[in-house]
């Protein structure tokens, strides 16, 4: 099979021919149809996330067709279409798993990071950490739901009850969550890179009531702010934008250092918190919700061999919506 391989952080991915993997106990072999390109992939390539499996096949927003089942695999049928997210395996035994917090599992393994992912023509996955893809979603439109959607949905849950929401960094996750929030009757305030007029117009086209640069303030105080851009300086900026009792949710796996800020920004019961990974319950709930909204993902499609270009376009802000590799392209 063809696969784009990370051999060493800091270097471009390399196209290689590899043997098709064999599914082990409880695993399924998937013919990959599409795989989303995520900012987390950039953090791995750039060496900002420690100790990746090397060599590594990136990619944790996999849409694929089951073509073979390993011993004991019973959840899915040959030919069924499933999605594979970031969380690829948990122990089920640690205190986090036992208390419904498998996203914090002490021994968790992650697709496209400590397990090979979907920048390839085939991939294996633990069937317990796969999700059926809702009908009506083409492969490339379904792929962003599996991380931008799922992690975004988990972040949105920590803003429960907030009617005025700020989204800092209007990329794949924010363009999905804006549709969910508008459907829920909430007001979305979108913050893009300063001067990104096209990005701001894109946010308004999805229903945002206001859009501006991340160096601006909304016309009224926010009740909650979700930060998707990996920029620590946005934390005090968002704290200035939320009202008393507001929450600032940091939704990325990596962020640059947060600068010091006066206690007055945090006072009056404002909260800063992070979101880590996802649970299978998050996936089940969100993928049931997506067709109800209905969420429509906007994607920029790249062939597998152009994975490096997709990553660079994501890095420089040239992607509107989500970048996706079409594996058969």
C-alpha positions as CSV (number, residue, x, y, z in Angstrom):
1,X,0.0,0.0,0.0
2,X,1.0,3.6,-0.4
3,X,1.5,5.6,2.8
4,X,2.9,9.0,3.7
5,X,5.4,8.4,6.5
6,X,6.9,10.7,9.1
7,X,10.4,9.4,9.6
8,X,11.7,12.2,11.8
9,X,9.9,15.3,13.3
10,X,10.9,18.5,11.5
11,X,11.1,16.8,8.2
12,X,8.5,16.5,5.4
13,X,6.4,13.3,5.1
14,X,7.8,10.7,2.6
15,X,5.7,8.6,0.3
16,X,6.5,4.9,0.8
17,X,5.2,1.5,-0.3
18,X,4.5,-0.7,2.7
19,X,2.9,-4.1,3.3
20,X,-0.8,-4.0,4.1
21,X,-1.2,-4.5,7.8
22,X,-2.9,-7.5,9.3
23,X,-5.7,-6.9,11.8
24,X,-5.0,-8.4,15.3
25,X,-7.5,-9.6,17.9
26,X,-10.5,-7.3,18.1
27,X,-9.2,-5.2,15.2
28,X,-10.6,-4.4,11.7
29,X,-8.6,-3.7,8.5
30,X,-10.0,-0.7,6.7
31,X,-9.6,0.4,3.1
32,X,-9.1,4.1,3.8
33,X,-11.4,6.3,1.7
34,X,-10.6,9.7,3.2
35,X,-8.6,11.1,6.1
36,X,-8.8,14.6,7.6
37,X,-5.8,16.7,8.2
38,X,-5.7,18.2,11.7
39,X,-3.6,20.9,13.4
40,X,-2.5,18.1,15.8
41,X,-0.8,16.5,12.8
42,X,1.2,19.7,12.4
43,X,2.2,19.6,16.1
44,X,3.5,16.1,15.7
45,X,5.4,16.9,12.5
46,X,6.9,19.9,14.1
47,X,8.0,18.0,17.2
48,X,5.8,19.8,19.6
49,X,4.2,16.6,20.9
50,X,6.7,14.3,22.5
51,X,7.5,10.6,21.7
52,X,5.5,9.8,18.6
53,X,5.8,6.3,17.2
54,X,8.5,6.5,14.5
55,X,8.3,5.9,11.7
56,X,4.7,7.0,11.8
57,X,1.6,7.1,9.6
58,X,-0.2,10.3,10.6
59,X,-4.0,10.9,10.5
60,X,-6.8,10.4,13.0
61,X,-9.9,11.4,11.1
62,X,-10.2,8.2,9.1
63,X,-13.2,7.2,7.0
64,X,-12.8,3.6,5.7
65,X,-14.5,0.4,4.6
66,X,-14.1,-2.8,6.6
67,X,-12.3,-5.3,4.4
68,X,-11.1,-7.8,7.0
69,X,-11.8,-8.7,10.6
70,X,-9.3,-9.9,13.1
71,X,-10.0,-12.7,15.6
72,X,-12.9,-11.9,17.9
73,X,-13.9,-8.8,15.9
74,X,-17.7,-8.8,15.8
75,X,-19.0,-5.2,15.8
76,X,-18.9,-4.5,12.1
77,X,-19.5,-6.3,8.8
78,X,-17.3,-6.5,5.8
79,X,-18.1,-3.6,3.5
80,X,-19.4,-1.4,6.4
81,X,-18.2,2.2,6.5
82,X,-16.7,3.4,9.8
83,X,-14.8,6.3,11.2
84,X,-11.7,6.2,13.4
85,X,-11.0,9.1,15.8
86,X,-7.9,10.3,17.8
87,X,-8.6,8.0,20.8
88,X,-7.5,4.6,19.5
89,X,-7.3,2.4,22.7
90,X,-7.6,2.6,26.4
91,X,-6.8,0.1,29.2
92,X,-10.3,0.0,30.8
93,X,-8.6,-0.6,34.2
94,X,-7.1,2.6,35.5
95,X,-9.1,4.9,37.8
96,X,-9.9,7.3,34.9
97,X,-11.4,4.5,32.7
98,X,-13.3,3.1,35.7
99,X,-14.8,6.5,36.4
100,X,-16.1,7.3,32.9
101,X,-13.1,9.4,32.0
102,X,-11.4,7.2,29.5
103,X,-10.1,10.3,27.7
104,X,-7.6,10.6,30.5
105,X,-6.6,7.0,30.5
106,X,-3.1,6.5,31.9
107,X,-2.1,4.1,29.1
108,X,-4.2,5.5,26.2
109,X,-3.0,5.1,22.6
110,X,-3.8,7.6,19.9
111,X,-4.4,7.2,16.2
112,X,-1.8,8.8,14.1
113,X,0.5,9.4,17.0
114,X,1.2,6.3,19.0
115,X,-0.7,4.1,16.6
116,X,-0.4,4.3,12.8
117,X,-3.2,6.4,11.2
118,X,-4.9,7.1,8.0
119,X,-2.5,8.8,5.7
120,X,-2.4,5.5,3.8
121,X,-4.5,3.3,1.6
122,X,-5.2,0.8,4.5
123,X,-5.3,1.1,8.3
124,X,-6.0,-1.2,11.2
125,X,-8.1,0.0,14.2
126,X,-9.5,-1.4,17.4
127,X,-13.2,-2.0,16.5
128,X,-14.3,-0.7,20.0
129,X,-12.9,2.7,19.0
130,X,-14.6,3.0,15.6
131,X,-18.0,4.7,14.9
132,X,-20.5,4.0,12.2
133,X,-20.6,7.0,9.8
134,X,-24.1,8.5,9.4
135,X,-25.8,8.0,6.1
136,X,-25.9,11.0,3.8
137,X,-22.3,12.1,4.4
138,X,-19.8,11.6,1.6
139,X,-16.5,10.3,2.8
140,X,-14.6,13.5,2.5
141,X,-17.4,15.5,4.3
142,X,-17.5,12.9,7.1
143,X,-13.8,12.9,7.9
144,X,-13.7,16.3,9.7
145,X,-16.5,15.1,12.0
146,X,-14.1,12.7,13.6
147,X,-11.8,15.2,15.3
148,X,-12.7,18.8,14.5
149,X,-16.3,17.8,15.2
150,X,-15.8,15.4,18.2
151,X,-13.2,17.5,20.1
152,X,-15.1,20.6,19.3
153,X,-18.3,19.0,20.6
154,X,-16.6,18.1,23.8
155,X,-15.3,21.7,24.2
156,X,-18.8,23.0,23.5
157,X,-20.2,20.9,26.4
158,X,-18.1,22.9,28.8
159,X,-19.9,26.0,27.6
160,X,-23.3,24.5,28.4
161,X,-25.9,27.2,29.1
162,X,-23.8,30.0,27.5
163,X,-25.8,31.9,24.9
164,X,-23.1,34.2,23.6
165,X,-20.1,32.1,22.4
166,X,-16.8,33.3,21.1
167,X,-14.7,31.0,18.9
168,X,-11.0,32.0,18.6
169,X,-9.4,30.5,15.5
170,X,-12.0,29.9,12.8
171,X,-10.9,26.7,11.3
172,X,-12.3,23.2,10.9
173,X,-13.7,22.8,14.5
174,X,-15.2,26.3,14.6
175,X,-16.9,26.0,11.2
176,X,-18.6,22.9,12.4
177,X,-19.5,24.2,15.9
178,X,-20.9,27.4,14.5
179,X,-23.6,25.3,12.7
180,X,-24.4,23.4,15.9
181,X,-24.5,26.5,18.1
182,X,-26.8,28.4,15.6
183,X,-29.1,25.4,15.5
184,X,-29.2,25.5,19.3
185,X,-30.2,29.1,19.2
186,X,-27.0,30.6,20.5
187,X,-25.1,33.6,19.2
188,X,-21.6,33.0,17.8
189,X,-18.9,35.6,17.7
190,X,-16.0,34.5,15.4
191,X,-12.4,35.6,15.9
192,X,-10.0,35.0,13.0
193,X,-6.4,36.0,12.3
194,X,-6.2,39.8,12.2
195,X,-7.0,41.1,8.7
196,X,-8.6,37.8,7.5
197,X,-11.5,39.4,5.8
198,X,-12.4,36.2,3.8
199,X,-12.4,34.1,7.0
200,X,-14.7,36.6,8.7
201,X,-17.1,36.5,5.8
202,X,-17.0,32.7,5.9
203,X,-17.9,32.8,9.6
204,X,-20.8,35.2,8.9
205,X,-22.0,32.9,6.1
206,X,-22.4,30.1,8.6
207,X,-24.5,32.2,10.9
208,X,-22.0,34.1,13.1
209,X,-23.6,37.3,14.4
210,X,-20.2,39.1,14.4
211,X,-16.8,38.3,13.1
212,X,-13.5,40.1,13.6
213,X,-9.8,39.7,14.3
214,X,-8.5,38.0,17.4
215,X,-7.0,41.3,18.5
216,X,-10.5,42.9,18.6
217,X,-13.3,42.7,21.2
218,X,-16.9,41.7,20.5
219,X,-19.7,44.3,20.7
220,X,-21.0,42.7,23.9
221,X,-19.4,40.5,26.6
222,X,-19.3,36.8,25.9
223,X,-20.6,34.1,28.3
224,X,-18.0,31.6,27.1
225,X,-15.0,31.5,24.8
226,X,-13.6,28.4,23.0
227,X,-10.0,28.7,21.9
228,X,-9.0,26.5,18.9
229,X,-5.9,28.4,17.8
230,X,-2.7,27.2,19.5
231,X,-1.8,30.7,20.7
232,X,-1.4,31.1,24.5
233,X,-1.7,34.9,24.2
234,X,-5.4,34.4,23.4
235,X,-6.2,33.2,26.9
236,X,-5.9,36.6,28.6
237,X,-7.5,38.2,25.5
238,X,-10.5,35.8,25.9
239,X,-10.7,36.5,29.6
240,X,-11.0,40.2,28.9
241,X,-13.9,39.4,26.5
242,X,-16.0,37.2,28.8
243,X,-18.3,38.5,31.5
244,X,-18.3,37.6,35.2
245,X,-18.7,33.9,35.7
246,X,-17.6,33.2,32.1
247,X,-15.5,30.2,31.0
248,X,-12.6,30.1,28.6
249,X,-12.0,26.6,27.2
250,X,-8.7,25.7,25.6
251,X,-9.6,23.1,23.0
252,X,-6.2,22.2,21.5
253,X,-3.7,19.5,22.4
254,X,-0.9,21.9,22.2
255,X,-0.6,25.7,22.8
256,X,2.2,28.2,23.0
257,X,3.0,29.5,26.5
258,X,0.3,31.5,28.2
259,X,1.7,34.9,29.2
260,X,1.2,36.1,32.7
261,X,-1.9,38.2,33.3
262,X,-3.3,40.2,36.3
263,X,-5.5,38.3,38.7
264,X,-8.3,40.9,38.0
265,X,-8.9,39.1,34.6
266,X,-9.7,35.8,36.4
267,X,-11.5,37.3,39.4
268,X,-15.3,37.3,39.6
269,X,-15.5,33.6,39.1
270,X,-14.1,33.4,35.6
271,X,-12.8,29.9,34.7
272,X,-10.0,28.7,32.4
273,X,-9.9,25.0,31.6
274,X,-8.6,22.6,29.0
275,X,-10.2,19.8,27.0
276,X,-8.2,16.5,26.5
277,X,-9.0,13.9,23.9
278,X,-12.6,12.5,23.7
279,X,-14.7,9.6,25.0
280,X,-16.6,7.1,23.0
281,X,-19.8,8.7,24.4
282,X,-18.8,12.0,22.9
283,X,-18.5,10.3,19.5
284,X,-21.8,8.5,19.8
285,X,-23.7,11.6,20.8
286,X,-22.1,13.9,18.3
287,X,-22.5,11.6,15.3
288,X,-26.2,11.2,16.2
289,X,-26.5,15.0,16.4
290,X,-24.7,15.8,13.1
291,X,-27.5,14.7,10.8
292,X,-30.1,16.5,12.9
293,X,-28.5,20.0,12.5
294,X,-27.6,19.0,9.7
295,X,-23.9,19.8,9.8
296,X,-22.4,20.5,6.4
297,X,-18.6,20.4,6.4
298,X,-16.7,22.5,3.8
299,X,-13.5,20.8,2.8
300,X,-10.5,21.3,0.6
301,X,-9.5,17.9,-0.9
302,X,-6.0,16.8,-1.6
303,X,-4.6,13.6,-3.0
304,X,-2.6,11.4,-0.6
305,X,0.7,12.3,-2.2
306,X,0.0,16.0,-1.5
307,X,-0.2,15.6,2.3
308,X,2.7,17.9,2.8
309,X,1.0,20.6,0.9
310,X,-2.2,20.1,2.9
311,X,-0.2,20.5,6.1
312,X,1.5,23.7,4.8
313,X,-1.8,25.2,3.7
314,X,-3.2,24.5,7.2
315,X,-0.2,26.0,8.8
316,X,-0.5,29.3,6.8
317,X,-4.2,29.7,7.1
318,X,-5.1,28.9,3.5
319,X,-7.7,26.3,4.3
320,X,-11.4,27.3,4.6
321,X,-13.1,24.7,6.6
322,X,-11.2,21.5,6.8
323,X,-8.4,19.9,4.8
324,X,-9.0,16.3,3.8
325,X,-6.9,13.7,1.9
326,X,-8.9,11.7,-0.7
327,X,-7.0,8.5,-0.6
328,X,-8.2,7.3,-4.0
329,X,-7.5,10.6,-5.7
